[in-house]
Amino acid sequence: MTYEIVWSDAAIDQLAALNERHEDAAMLITAAVYDLADNPNPTNSSRLGTSDIHRLLLGFYRVMYEVRDKTVTVDVLSVGRSDRPR
């Protein structure tokens, strides 16, 4: 099953700002987000508590997203720097 990727306005703005400073990081994040369409639970992500919100770790960057199995969507909530690389 392939999930539809839905970007929040905030995530789009955050990615655009990141792209101005770190184009390579923005491209890495974009590719990783679209990979979530085929696998919304990769090994470098973790679920936050009992919610459907996940954190995807990509070096010094993280993506917060919500998996919605009923609508078969991945909602990208935010993109930003992580405290330390992973």
C-alpha positions as CSV (number, residue, x, y, z in Angstrom):
1,M,0.0,0.0,0.0
2,T,1.3,3.4,-0.9
3,Y,0.6,6.3,1.4
4,E,-0.1,9.9,0.1
5,I,2.3,12.5,1.5
6,V,0.6,15.6,2.8
7,W,2.8,18.6,3.8
8,S,1.6,21.1,6.4
9,D,2.1,24.8,5.6
10,A,4.5,25.0,8.5
11,A,6.6,22.1,7.2
12,I,6.7,23.6,3.7
13,D,7.9,27.0,5.1
14,Q,10.5,25.2,7.3
15,L,11.8,23.2,4.4
16,A,12.0,26.3,2.1
17,A,14.0,28.2,4.8
18,L,16.3,25.2,5.2
19,N,16.8,25.0,1.5
20,E,18.1,28.5,1.4
21,R,20.9,27.7,3.9
22,H,21.5,24.0,3.4
23,E,20.3,22.8,0.0
24,D,21.8,19.3,0.4
25,A,20.0,18.8,3.7
26,A,16.7,19.9,2.2
27,M,17.1,17.4,-0.7
28,L,17.9,14.6,1.8
29,I,14.8,15.4,3.8
30,T,12.6,15.6,0.8
31,A,13.8,12.3,-0.5
32,A,13.4,10.6,2.9
33,V,9.8,12.0,3.3
34,Y,8.8,10.7,-0.1
35,D,10.3,7.3,0.9
36,L,7.7,7.3,3.7
37,A,5.0,6.7,1.0
38,D,6.2,3.1,0.7
39,N,7.4,2.6,4.2
40,P,5.9,5.0,6.9
41,N,7.9,3.2,9.7
42,P,11.6,3.1,8.6
43,T,14.2,2.0,11.1
44,N,15.4,5.6,11.7
45,S,12.0,6.7,12.9
46,S,10.3,6.2,16.2
47,R,6.7,6.6,17.4
48,L,6.2,9.3,20.1
49,G,4.3,7.6,22.9
50,T,1.0,6.0,22.0
51,S,0.2,8.7,19.4
52,D,0.4,8.2,15.6
53,I,3.1,10.9,15.5
54,H,6.6,9.8,14.5
55,R,10.0,11.4,14.5
56,L,12.3,10.6,11.5
57,L,16.0,11.2,12.3
58,L,18.3,12.2,9.5
59,G,21.7,13.2,10.8
60,F,21.4,16.7,12.3
61,Y,17.8,17.0,11.1
62,R,14.4,15.6,12.1
63,V,11.0,15.3,10.5
64,M,7.8,15.1,12.6
65,Y,5.0,13.3,10.9
66,E,1.7,11.5,11.5
67,V,0.7,8.2,9.9
68,R,-3.0,7.9,9.2
69,D,-3.8,4.4,8.2
70,K,-7.5,5.0,7.7
71,T,-6.9,7.6,5.1
72,V,-3.6,6.1,3.9
73,T,-1.7,9.4,4.4
74,V,1.5,10.6,6.0
75,D,1.1,14.1,7.2
76,V,4.4,16.0,7.5
77,L,4.0,18.3,10.5
78,S,7.5,19.9,10.9
79,V,11.1,19.8,9.6
80,G,14.0,21.1,11.7
81,R,17.4,20.6,13.3
82,S,18.0,17.9,15.8
83,D,19.9,18.4,19.0
84,R,22.6,16.0,18.0
85,P,23.3,13.8,14.9
86,R,21.9,10.4,14.6
